[in-house]
Amino acid sequence: MPRVAWVLRAPPALRGCSGGVRVALPASPGPCLLTPRDVGRCSLPVRASARCGRSPSFPGVHRVPTPLSAVAVAVRLRACGVLAYPSIPMAIVVLLLAGITCGLLVLKVSVREDSAADSVLNIRLYGPNIDFVIDHKRELKITILDGGACSRKRDNLVDEGDQFRPRYSKSGSSKWMLFTLPRAGSDILRRGQGKCPSLMELCVAKVREDINKYSSFSMLPRDISQQIFNELVESRCLTDSSLEAFRDCALLLALLYSVHRHIIAFIGHSFGEYPGVKDSWMGVISSQGQSLLSLDISCSDVTDCGLVVLKDCPNVQSLAFNYCDQISDVGLENLSRLSYLTSLSFKKSNAISAEGMRALANLVNLANLDLERCSAIHGGLIHLQGLKKLESLNIRYCNCMTDADMEYLSGLTNLKELQMSCCRVTDAGVAYLKGLSKLVTLNLEGCPVTAACLDAMSGFSSLLFLNLSRCGLYDEGCEKLSKLKVLNLGFNHITDACLVHLKDLVNLESLNLDSCKIGDEGLLNIKGLLQLKSLELSDTEVGSNGLRHLSGLNNLQSINLSFSMVSDNGLRKLAGLTSLKSLNLDARQITDAGISALTTLTGLTHLDLFGARITDHGTNFFRHFKNLQSLEVCGGLITDNGVKNIKDLNSLTLLNLSQNGNLTDKLLN
């Protein structure tokens, strides 16, 4: 449903003629951001079509020819109208008028009669959709439909049911973070040919260029100031002085994390890996008050003193201070009052101890906790026992963790993900976890467990992702695996005998057997895994004969055969796997003949021939792989002539031709 942003009393005079439409608004005693001197008497020509019909309520509106070659719209603001809100922000009017003038916005005007016999003047702007509606009470309603260049008033709320409406948000709602990620303004110069940047992006880019001219953005609507902030972060233009301009802007996000980090970008106030972040910056961040939802100060020089100011931001839901050497138990204590916190991450915070983790006991809404590489928290998991909403816990590379620590996790029955690779947890520790029936992901890579731990896993009725890589497993006990979608058994002592127990894992989509003692006959046991999409056979004894068992895996999208025994003749057995997107053939026995057998794999996007003996002749076959995004050919036999066959691969974003000593500067032409 459209949302009315402003309601103004319209004067009796509403005139329509072939020369244009003029709307005059009465004065108001309230403050005004846009004075008559700014746009008071301007008339802007725009591209438009118009259809006007006679109205009984407004007899002055007469029929005019259609289409109308031009319509002039003049908005006269003596101070401001009698408003539901005290002012019309200058940014909104300036953006609209600038867009119309530049031709970025197209205006369409129509006058109609609705069912209530009201005369309706409908003005619609494209990009943003705006309706000016005049009813029988002679009220002018300006309705913003879908944002665009316009912004909502800072404190306006929107219907949370409309989750996917761009830009608008309701303070305190995590749905904003999920569905309305702002576009990076620095993408303007990276747009594809023929794509025009939006008016908002152009304006934000201009503000970035002139950032030293502005002392405060607190009068702007929140989503506009947010986009300016994000643009400064991405372009690395934010400094101590420019940051001060965002004081009291009620930002939801303070992202100082490169948008190239796609997982975190534009989801929080992230200062991670941004240069110069220190305690003095935290004062501006804390001034955002209850609006602040997410903060990332990873890799910064913020200390315990800097975290004290978070008491002014009680609605923070996500907080990260990874690799912050100067934050200790004292700083962690300041988080105990952030009762809305659902996500907390402090990787490699060696100054935080088990005693300091006592502050986490009050964070009863915590769902995600990341303690990776914290070396002094042995015994600290006891303070997590009351966090019944915890769903994800990461204690990877916490080599202080032992079996005793696992006992404190036994009551966290809502836990869905547990990352604990390279900990000192054995089969006895895993046994404490057998009641975690909702566990979906378990990572035990590098832990000193044996196949006996699979007995405890029989209680993991929801388990789909299991990583037992580098655990020193043997064939015995592997028959207890079941229901899995992703299984990593790489770098273990398993042989073909173990694969017999995998043939019933019919839901398996990813299987990693890297560096295992697997041969051709073992692959017979996986020929029935028809859902398999990824298969890792690197550094195994699999040869050309074994590939015949893979020919029926039509859903296979990725296969790694590097350092295996596969030769050119065996590659013919892969020719029918047309779903393949990634193929690794980093092996010296692969030559031009092998590539010629794969020309049917036109969907390939990644091809690794790093150590293969490919010559200029073999590069002729690359023309069949038009979708390649990455290509590595480093066998030393390519010359400038061979590179000519690569130049037409227009989708390539990564090309590795290292170790080809015969290449010259001419190939750059």
CORLIN-V112527 format. One record per residue. RES is the residue in one small letter. PSI is psi in whole degrees, -180 to 180 (none if undefined). NEAR is the number of other C-alpha atoms within 10 Angstrom. Layout:
((RES,PSI,NEAR) (RES,PSI,NEAR))
This chain:
((m,140,6) (p,152,11) (r,126,15) (v,123,16) (a,-38,19) (w,143,20) (v,123,18) (l,148,19) (r,121,18) (a,144,20) (p,164,13) (p,-29,11) (a,108,12) (l,110,17) (r,140,14) (g,135,19) (c,176,15) (s,-18,16) (g,-19,13) (g,-172,17) (v,135,17) (r,128,19) (v,122,16) (a,136,19) (l,137,19) (p,169,15) (a,164,14) (s,147,16) (p,-12,10) (g,170,13) (p,157,12) (c,130,18) (l,-24,14) (l,113,21) (t,165,15) (p,-28,15) (r,-25,12) (d,-59,13) (v,19,18) (g,-46,16) (r,23,15) (c,147,15) (s,126,17) (l,122,16) (p,138,17) (v,159,22) (r,132,16) (a,160,18) (s,150,17) (a,146,21) (r,119,15) (c,136,18) (g,153,16) (r,141,16) (s,130,18) (p,-29,13) (s,-31,16) (f,81,19) (p,-14,11) (g,-9,15) (v,115,20) (h,161,15) (r,137,15) (v,161,16) (p,152,12) (t,141,11) (p,151,10) (l,130,17) (s,-34,14) (a,146,17) (v,133,24) (a,129,17) (v,124,18) (a,129,18) (v,117,20) (r,116,22) (l,108,23) (r,-36,19) (a,-63,22) (c,164,23) (g,176,25) (v,101,19) (l,155,15) (a,-23,11) (y,156,13) (p,-14,16) (s,159,19) (i,115,20) (p,136,17) (m,-37,16) (a,-39,18) (i,-50,19) (v,-42,16) (v,-43,15) (l,-43,17) (l,-49,19) (l,-39,19) (a,-39,16) (g,-40,21) (i,-44,19) (t,-41,15) (c,-6,12) (g,9,13) (l,-24,18) (l,136,24) (v,130,18) (l,129,23) (k,132,18) (v,136,19) (s,150,14) (v,128,22) (r,170,15) (e,130,16) (d,-176,10) (s,-22,6) (a,15,8) (a,28,13) (d,146,19) (s,131,24) (v,119,23) (l,116,21) (n,115,18) (i,123,17) (r,127,21) (l,136,21) (y,127,15) (g,-78,19) (p,147,19) (n,121,19) (i,130,24) (d,127,21) (f,113,19) (v,128,19) (i,120,22) (d,-173,18) (h,-16,13) (k,3,10) (r,40,20) (e,137,16) (l,117,22) (k,121,19) (i,114,19) (t,122,18) (i,124,22) (l,-50,18) (d,32,19) (g,-105,16) (g,-128,18) (a,-22,22) (c,159,25) (s,149,22) (r,159,23) (k,147,19) (r,-43,18) (d,6,12) (n,143,12) (l,155,13) (v,164,15) (d,120,12) (e,-17,14) (g,-24,8) (d,72,11) (q,-26,15) (f,11,14) (r,127,17) (p,145,15) (r,-37,21) (y,154,25) (s,161,28) (k,125,17) (s,137,21) (g,-2,17) (s,126,14) (s,-14,15) (k,-30,15) (w,-44,22) (m,-29,18) (l,-34,12) (f,-7,15) (t,57,17) (l,122,13) (p,150,18) (r,138,15) (a,125,20) (g,-28,25) (s,-7,20) (d,-8,15) (i,-45,17) (l,-5,9) (r,10,10) (r,153,11) (g,160,10) (q,135,6) (g,-6,6) (k,124,9) (c,131,12) (p,152,16) (s,163,17) (l,-41,21) (m,-43,18) (e,-40,21) (l,-44,15) (c,-43,17) (v,-41,25) (a,-37,22) (k,-40,12) (v,-41,16) (r,-42,22) (e,-35,11) (d,29,10) (i,-30,18) (n,-8,12) (k,-9,10) (y,135,14) (s,-22,14) (s,140,16) (f,14,19) (s,-19,15) (m,-10,15) (l,154,18) (p,150,21) (r,-41,24) (d,-26,23) (i,-47,24) (s,-31,21) (q,-43,22) (q,-35,23) (i,-43,24) (f,-48,27) (n,-38,30) (e,-41,27) (l,-37,25) (v,-50,23) (e,-35,21) (s,4,16) (r,38,14) (c,0,14) (l,126,21) (t,179,15) (d,-44,13) (s,-42,12) (s,-29,19) (l,-36,17) (e,-26,18) (a,-15,19) (f,8,25) (r,135,19) (d,29,18) (c,-4,24) (a,40,24) (l,146,28) (l,-29,29) (l,142,25) (a,75,25) (l,112,28) (l,49,29) (y,131,26) (s,137,20) (v,-10,20) (h,-17,9) (r,80,9) (h,-26,10) (i,-36,8) (i,-27,16) (a,135,20) (f,28,27) (i,-6,26) (g,169,24) (h,91,27) (s,110,26) (f,12,25) (g,126,23) (e,19,17) (y,130,19) (p,142,14) (g,2,14) (v,126,20) (k,-176,16) (d,-35,18) (s,-26,12) (w,-26,17) (m,-24,18) (g,-42,18) (v,-40,19) (i,-44,26) (s,-23,23) (s,-13,20) (q,-17,21) (g,-135,22) (q,-12,17) (s,-27,22) (l,123,27) (l,-28,29) (s,138,26) (l,131,26) (d,113,27) (i,32,27) (s,148,25) (c,28,18) (s,177,22) (d,17,17) (v,140,23) (t,-175,17) (d,-37,17) (c,-35,15) (g,-30,19) (l,-15,20) (v,-36,19) (v,-11,18) (l,-10,22) (k,-21,16) (d,0,17) (c,69,20) (p,-14,19) (n,8,22) (v,130,26) (q,-26,23) (s,131,23) (l,132,23) (a,130,24) (f,59,23) (n,143,24) (y,34,22) (c,102,22) (d,-19,18) (q,11,16) (i,127,23) (s,-164,17) (d,-34,18) (v,-44,17) (g,-37,20) (l,-32,20) (e,-28,17) (n,-11,18) (l,-11,22) (s,-20,18) (r,-1,16) (l,76,23) (s,-17,16) (y,0,17) (l,125,23) (t,-19,19) (s,127,20) (l,131,23) (s,125,21) (f,67,24) (k,144,23) (k,44,21) (s,84,24) (n,-12,18) (a,-3,17) (i,130,23) (s,176,19) (a,-38,17) (e,-38,16) (g,-26,18) (m,-6,20) (r,-29,18) (a,-19,19) (l,-16,23) (a,-26,16) (n,-8,17) (l,69,23) (v,-15,19) (n,4,17) (l,128,24) (a,-27,20) (n,126,19) (l,125,21) (d,112,20) (l,22,21) (e,134,22) (r,18,23) (c,122,25) (s,-5,21) (a,28,19) (i,17,24) (h,125,18) (g,-11,18) (g,-18,19) (l,-13,21) (i,-27,18) (h,-2,18) (l,-4,23) (q,-28,15) (g,0,16) (l,75,21) (k,-13,16) (k,0,17) (l,126,24) (e,-25,20) (s,129,19) (l,128,20) (n,113,20) (i,34,23) (r,141,23) (y,21,22) (c,83,23) (n,2,21) (c,-13,18) (m,134,25) (t,-177,17) (d,-36,17) (a,-34,15) (d,-28,19) (m,-25,19) (e,-33,18) (y,-14,19) (l,-8,20) (s,-25,17) (g,0,17) (l,72,20) (t,-10,18) (n,2,17) (l,127,23) (k,-23,20) (e,129,20) (l,112,18) (q,115,21) (m,37,23) (s,148,26) (c,32,22) (c,169,22) (r,45,18) (v,132,23) (t,-171,17) (d,-36,18) (a,-38,17) (g,-40,20) (v,-31,21) (a,-30,20) (y,-20,19) (l,2,22) (k,-17,19) (g,1,19) (l,75,23) (s,-17,18) (k,1,18) (l,125,25) (v,-37,19) (t,128,21) (l,123,20) (n,110,20) (l,21,25) (e,130,25) (g,2,21) (c,146,22) (p,59,18) (v,165,22) (t,-178,17) (a,-16,19) (a,-25,18) (c,-16,18) (l,-20,20) (d,-44,16) (a,-30,18) (m,-10,22) (s,-20,16) (g,-8,17) (f,75,20) (s,-17,16) (s,2,16) (l,126,23) (l,-27,18) (f,119,19) (l,126,19) (n,112,20) (l,26,25) (s,143,22) (r,33,21) (c,-2,22) (g,28,19) (l,150,21) (y,-179,15) (d,-34,17) (e,133,13) (g,-13,16) (c,-9,20) (e,-10,16) (k,1,15) (l,140,18) (s,161,20) (k,-4,15) (l,152,21) (k,-33,18) (v,126,20) (l,125,21) (n,111,21) (l,18,23) (g,152,25) (f,39,21) (n,178,20) (h,21,17) (i,153,21) (t,-170,16) (d,-30,18) (a,-33,17) (c,-35,19) (l,-19,21) (v,-34,17) (h,-6,18) (l,-13,22) (k,-17,18) (d,-1,17) (l,68,19) (v,-14,17) (n,1,16) (l,130,24) (e,-21,19) (s,129,20) (l,125,22) (n,116,22) (l,29,23) (d,128,22) (s,25,21) (c,165,20) (k,60,19) (i,138,23) (g,-170,19) (d,-44,18) (e,-28,16) (g,-31,19) (l,-16,21) (l,-30,18) (n,-10,18) (i,4,22) (k,-20,17) (g,2,18) (l,76,21) (l,-13,17) (q,-2,17) (l,128,23) (k,-26,19) (s,131,20) (l,123,19) (e,110,21) (l,25,24) (s,141,24) (d,40,20) (t,-180,21) (e,16,17) (v,132,22) (g,-167,20) (s,-38,17) (n,-34,18) (g,-25,20) (l,-18,20) (r,-25,18) (h,-12,18) (l,-7,21) (s,-20,16) (g,2,16) (l,76,20) (n,-13,16) (n,0,17) (l,125,23) (q,-22,19) (s,132,19) (i,135,20) (n,114,20) (l,22,22) (s,142,25) (f,27,20) (s,-172,22) (m,7,22) (v,137,24) (s,-177,19) (d,-42,18) (n,-37,14) (g,-27,19) (l,-22,22) (r,-27,20) (k,-11,20) (l,-5,19) (a,-24,16) (g,-4,16) (l,70,20) (t,-7,18) (s,-7,17) (l,132,23) (k,-28,19) (s,128,20) (l,124,19) (n,115,20) (l,44,27) (d,84,24) (a,139,23) (r,-23,19) (q,-5,16) (i,131,23) (t,-170,20) (d,-37,18) (a,-38,17) (g,-39,21) (i,-35,21) (s,-24,19) (a,-6,18) (l,12,23) (t,-12,18) (t,-12,15) (l,65,20) (t,-11,18) (g,0,19) (l,133,24) (t,-21,19) (h,123,21) (l,119,20) (d,109,21) (l,37,24) (f,-56,23) (g,0,21) (a,151,24) (r,72,20) (i,131,24) (t,-178,18) (d,-36,17) (h,-41,13) (g,-28,18) (t,-17,20) (n,-28,17) (f,-13,18) (f,-22,20) (r,-17,16) (h,-14,17) (f,64,21) (k,-21,17) (n,6,17) (l,131,24) (q,-28,17) (s,141,18) (l,129,21) (e,120,20) (v,98,24) (c,31,21) (g,-6,22) (g,4,19) (l,7,17) (i,137,24) (t,-177,17) (d,-34,16) (n,-37,15) (g,-33,19) (v,-28,17) (k,-28,14) (n,-7,17) (i,-22,19) (k,-21,11) (d,3,12) (l,82,18) (n,-15,11) (s,-4,13) (l,130,17) (t,-16,10) (l,124,11) (l,122,13) (n,111,14) (l,24,17) (s,157,14) (q,8,15) (n,92,16) (g,-13,13) (n,0,10) (l,145,19) (t,178,10) (d,-19,7) (k,-29,8) (l,-21,13) (l,-15,8) (n,none,5))
